[in-house]
Amino acid sequence: MNYKEDYQNWLAQKELAESVKLDLQKMKNNDEAIEDAFGTQMSFGTAGMRGLMGAGMNRMNIYTVRQATEGLASYMDTLDDKQKQRGVAISFDSRYHSKEFAYETARVLGAHGIKSFVFDDIRPTPELSFTIRHLNTFAGVMITASHNPMQYNGYKIYGEDGGQMPPKASDMITTYARKASDVFTIKVANIRDLRKRQLLNVIGENVDEAYLNNAHQVNVNHELIKEVGKDLKFVYTPLHGTGKVLCRRALENAGFKNYSIVPEQTISDPEFPTVDFPNPEFPEAFNLSIKLGKKVGADVLIATDPDADRLGAAVRQPDNSYKLMTGNQIASVLLDYILKAKKDNHELPTDGIVVKSIVSTELATKIANNYNIEMKNVLTGFKYIAEQIHNFEQNHDHTFLFGFEESFGYLIKPFVRDKDAIQSTMLLAEVAAYYKQQGKTLYDGLQSMYEKYGYFEEKTISKMFEGIDGKDKMAKIMDELRSNPMDSFNDSKVVALEDFATATQTNQDGSTKQINLPKSNVLKYWLEDGTWIAIRPSGTEPKVKFYIGTEDQTQAKANQRLASYINAVNQLIEKLTK
């Protein structure tokens, strides 16, 4: 069936969801829109399934949600009865249709006789990760599009360890989902009937309290918070999302009282009316926080994205302006504080380990090495950090101390197995208090690290490839780079090329060695001047990401080098997309 026939098939359905019916009418006589919505199917990437909401197999709607859940349920049908009966935890964010998608998930699972545990209202992604292990469910589903604009939604599947479903299981679920190609025949159970049979169970405050009890372990120095917490002023915003449910309670439990909330952004509004993008990576997301921060004299501004797994921060400067910190910078100050505090308290384990993604800052590696702590690099996707934590626990060979990705995701305590902005907010407030006690800011602390370890600068450049042929264009770029490997870039020789698709590192002299990581469509170039460049297609969005990491002896030189490489990468993008 081609996309036009598929469109007509959807139009012919008698009992369509009203929102889907309206969307079908909107795209009538628009062949390009129909092809984009029906010409391909949504796929699972590094963090599940994510896309625009609307009609079609390439959109988020109740039918694609049912298909994905049918894949999960069919996979669980192959398990022994004891595993299957552990059920699935389900949470959702504040977006349009999120609660509806959550209950559609429960209805499909219920039709297979699988229990679900659905939150009574919006909850953060990290709490869903925690809930899986807390309730001992076999899997979890989070309905969210994280930091994407309001038109998007998504579906993330988690495994029994609380981490995102690993590739092997995810591939099997996708295979089962594809077999359910007629999405209108997927069986769904009646919600009232499921409640009576206890196959759909509503959860809430009981899990919140358990999460918050664990979160109390996150802060290192409670005496410091008692002494300085009242003097530290900061602003917090949940950006219209789930952070408001737990973050304030977690902060107050830790002893932080002197903070302000951005009132307009504490409303759970699926329109995200105060921001174009509810993404704490973007300076614009802090406009209202800055306004409030200047009014109350806040030392630091903290923002969490709509599903509260990412955290961004801005620090007050001497001229009372606010400077946004990068994800790499936030991770570095958190890591340095954790290791220093543990060393000072004689609690730094000899088998301690930190885990980061291959596209994250090397400053963190230098910090870890300074404390004789091992750094482990993994592929992009927090599930790979969760996988390492699981291995450490199984093998009893390392003590996990910290994990992060440059994309504003951090994990301090492994009672959660995904990035956790609630934990990160609690610890970042403590680090800010630590520097406040010394008459410094978080940014001053970062400068001290630069003086000690060198000046590190990083930048991510994204090139969008939307539309039906977007995936083909992205694939062509990666093929071109592999077919014509660069031996130099920006007048610096390539001393090593890591191709994660073949798990092979090729050195300048032609020698090779295996990379002990799962295969992935990523290229990373190590250059003679110490710079590295990484290129990877996003797993959840139609974009190719180009990462740059540089270092130098002064801030001015590091900035100059970064600017030079940004220019060179933009020229490369132009050449590759002609």
Sequence and secondary structure as in RCSB ss.txt:
>XXXX:A:sequence
MNYKEDYQNWLAQKELAESVKLDLQKMKNNDEAIEDAFGTQMSFGTAGMRGLMGAGMNRMNIYTVRQATEGLASY
MDTLDDKQKQRGVAISFDSRYHSKEFAYETARVLGAHGIKSFVFDDIRPTPELSFTIRHLNTFAGVMITASHNPM
QYNGYKIYGEDGGQMPPKASDMITTYARKASDVFTIKVANIRDLRKRQLLNVIGENVDEAYLNNAHQVNVNHELI
KEVGKDLKFVYTPLHGTGKVLCRRALENAGFKNYSIVPEQTISDPEFPTVDFPNPEFPEAFNLSIKLGKKVGADV
LIATDPDADRLGAAVRQPDNSYKLMTGNQIASVLLDYILKAKKDNHELPTDGIVVKSIVSTELATKIANNYNIEM
KNVLTGFKYIAEQIHNFEQNHDHTFLFGFEESFGYLIKPFVRDKDAIQSTMLLAEVAAYYKQQGKTLYDGLQSMY
EKYGYFEEKTISKMFEGIDGKDKMAKIMDELRSNPMDSFNDSKVVALEDFATATQTNQDGSTKQINLPKSNVLKY
WLEDGTWIAIRPSGTEPKVKFYIGTEDQTQAKANQRLASYINAVNQLIEKLTK
>XXXX:A:secstr
  HHHHHHHHHT SS  HHHHHHHHHTTT HHHHHHHHSS    BTTBEEEEBSSSTTSBSHHHHHHHHHHHHHH
HHTS HHHHTT EEEEE SSTTHHHHHHHHHHHHHHTT  EEEESS   HHHHHHHHHHHT SEEEEE  TTS T
TEEEEEEE TTSSB  HHHHHHHHHHHHH   GGG     HHHHHHTTSEEEE HHHHHHHHHHHTTS S HHHH
HHHTTT  EEEE TTSTHHHHHHHHHHHHT  SEEE GGGGS  TT TT SS  TTSGGGGHHHHHHHHHHT SE
EEEE TTS  EEEEEE TTS EEE  HHHHHHHHHHHHHHHHHHTT   TTEEEEEETTS SHHHHHHHHTT EE
EEE SSHHHHHHHHHHHHHHT  EEEEEEETTTEEESSTTSSS  HHHHHHHHHHHHHHHHHTT  HHHHHHHHH
HHH EEEEEEEEEE  STTHHHHHHHHHHHHHHS  SEETTEEEEEEEETTTTEEEETTS EEE  S   S EEE
EETTS EEEEEE SSSSEEEEEEEEEESSHHHHHHHHHHHHHHHHHHHHHHT 
